[in-house]
Amino acid sequence: MNFFNIISEIEKVDPEFQDRISPRRAAIKNITSFGSKVAVAALPFAVSTLFKKAYGQTATVAVNDVLNYALKLEYLEAAFYNQGATAAALNIPSADKAYLTTAQNHENQHVAFLKQILGSAAVNAAAAYDFTAKGTFPTVFTNYDTYLAVAQALEDTGVRAYKGQAPNLLGNQTVLSAALAIHSVEARHASAVRQIRRSRGATTTKPWISGSATVANDTGISAVDGNYAGENNVNQGGVDITKLPATSGTTSITAAIESFDEPLTMAQVVALVAPFGVS
């Protein structure tokens, strides 16, 4: 999600938007250094006050429901990374610590952002989370590979959860833009965690979700099959992607699957995270 494109799109429907947020917009335009580009990953939090100042609290009840649903997922992910950061038994390799710390910071920023937007309507975090998922992952904080497997499942599910709710936010373009920005950050987390797992021997895992005509879950972990239900879909917008021409013949099933993330419904996600203590 290109933040500057978001600004341009908002200005098409609200010509006064630039005046509403000036002079912050000028400062945002000066983001040019590499370090600043890395920081852009956390923009959903950084611009929350900007949007709120421009438009005030305009979320409807339906939008609040979606945002609280997202907040519950962000609470879960933030708590997961927070606990992992203090779990000495994980023995996280030094090469991975910097990125996992970045992901941890992002998730905490997402929580703060959503709470700020929701205000007094924000739900509270669960009193406690069961990251073993009722015993499914008993070594989640004592075995680094198990920790990464759970991280991957949570991040991939988060990506699909945000995509599933995008249609419900179409009536509020500001909130939609912010939600899609978070979606893009979650996607980068998922890709990085997948790459780390692949480097540690998870050979079926790529930086993006893959599969085959009969396999939707590419993680090698059957316990998370539900998190990847439908990911081997090859039909998009009524078009069978495998029938489209490619450099040689038609598009392969693998390429068709890898080209799209499939959305998950709220009901599906709620059922998937319930074992972790999310209600």
Buried (B, 14 or more C-beta within 10 A) or exposed (E): BEBEEBBEBBEEEBEEBBEBBEEBBEEBEEBEEEEEEEEBBBBBBBBBBBBBEBBEEEBEEEBBBBBBBBBBBBBBBBBBBEBBBEBEEBEBEEEBEEBBEBBBBBBBBBBBBBBBBBEEBBBEBBEEBBBBBEEBBEBBBEBBEBBBBBBBBBBBBBBBBBBBBBEBBEEBBBBBBBBBBBBBBBBBBBBBBBBBBBEBEBEBBBBBBBBEEEBBBBBEBEBBEBBBBEBBBBEEEEEEBBEEEEEEEBBBBBBBBBEBBBBBEBEBBBEBBEBBBBE
